[in-house]
Amino acid sequence: MSAGLLTLLASVLDSVHRAVPAALAAVRGPLRTSPSEAVRDAAVERRTLPVGRTVAAVATLALAWAAWDRYGRKSGAHEAVNGAMALCLTLLIAAWLLLPLVVRPVALLSALPGRLLSRCTGRLAAANSGAAGRRVAAMAGPVLLAAGLSTMLLCGNAVSQAVDTTQTAVQQHNNAVGMRILMTSLLVYTALGILNTLLLATRQRRQEFAALRLAGSTKAQLLRMLGWESVVVVLSGLLMAGLVITAFLAGLSARIAPYLTAPAPLPWGTLAQVAAGCAGLGVLGVLVPGVLVLRVRPVRAIRSAE
């Protein structure tokens, strides 16, 4: 096994080690909140980050700069790739921590399709997403981590193979198999994080849905509203991941340029599949629990939350 692959494996394991606790943290918050408290929090949310999360975000940004500077003092193609991946990983964690602060403008931008294509349910979904920034941030966080980590690994592996011209056909095949195994395990972890978070966040809104049903909304209208809300969640996560990946690719391109005779081909087809997979999981994670919640009679749902 080549030194580049060993480095890549170590980076992936470190990514999983950091991503899994982050996904679990996103799940624990909604799990400890009762349905009535969730509705009250959605109505009046604090607009500032908790102190602990703010300190963690600042520390993570400082760590990102320190890692980028440390690897910048070393020469070599693999050091350039590792430095860019370390930067991307820490920036993804910082973006996840800062999501409650920046998700409101991102959610408003992501809600434009619903506003333009649906006069009622789309606009209601946009209003809900704009008023419940913390809920949208909790639901978009796993999408951000899944898309960002997968893209980082795929792009880092493609560039590593482009700069390491000494690999034989057998080594390249073994590396490809190892990447598929690691990507499968990573996607399973992140998929569970996405589905669990979206499931809990949606089921805890059963009192809100019951009130809308009693006010005259139909199940079909609420499902359409949830569909537009899932679009907001997915686009918010993908947009934030896109910003981090843009910084990652820009830094990687600048530092790897001296070691490449031609630009490294990136796996755009696979990246599109990753984005589509994250989007599909996000939509299903909202709609499936929504269907289950709407099967409960409105009066019974309100009584159970009292």
C-alpha positions, 0 to 999 in steps of 0.5 A: 500500500502506497504512502499516499493511500495510507495518508488518505486512509488516516485522513478519512478515519479522522473525518469519520471520527469528527463527523459522527460526533457532530451528527450525534450532537445534531440529533441529541438536541431535538431529542431532549425537546418536548413537542410543545417546547419545540413549537414555542421555540419555533415561534420565538427563537433566540437570534444569537449563538450559544456561548459554547458554540460560538467559542467552539466555532472561533477555536475551529476557525483558528485551528483551520488557519493553523493547519493551513499554515503548518502544511504550507511550510512543507513542500511536496504534493502529498503535503499540499493535498493533506493541508487542503483536506485538513483545511476543508475538514475544519472549515466544514466543522466551523460551518456546521457550528455557525449554521444557526447564525447564517442559516436565515439568509441562506434559508431565505435564498433557498426558499425562492423556488417555493415562493415563485412556484407556489403561492400558498404552500411554498410561501408558508414553507418559506415563512416557517423556514425563515422563522425557525432558523435553529430548526433548519440549521439542525436539519441542514447540518447533516446534509452539509457534513455529508456533501462536504466530506464526500466531496473532499474525499473524492477530490482529494483522491483524484488529485492524489492519483494525478500527482502520484504517477508511480502507481501500477495498475494493481495499486490503482485498483486497490486504491479504488476498492479501498476508496469505495469501502471507505466512502460506503461506510462514511455515507452510511454514517452520514445517511443515518445522521440525516434521516435521524435528525430530519425524522426527529425534527419533523415528528416534534412538529405534530402539534403545529400540524394539528393546529393547521389541520384544525384551521382548515388545512388539508393533508395534501397542503401540509405535505406540499408545505413539507416538500418545499421545506425539504427543498429549503433544508437541502439547498441550505446544506448544499449551499454551505457545503459548496462555499466550503468546497470552493475554498478547499478547491481554491487552496488545493489548486494553488498549492498543487499547481507546481507538482502537476503538468496538467489540471487533475480531472475531478469526478464530476459525475460522482460528485453529482451523484453524491449531491443527488443522494444527499438531496434525496435523503433530505426530502425523504427524511422530511416527507416520510415522518411528515406522512406518519405524523399527519396520520394522527388525528389533530385533536389527539395530537394536541392533547398528547402534547399538553 
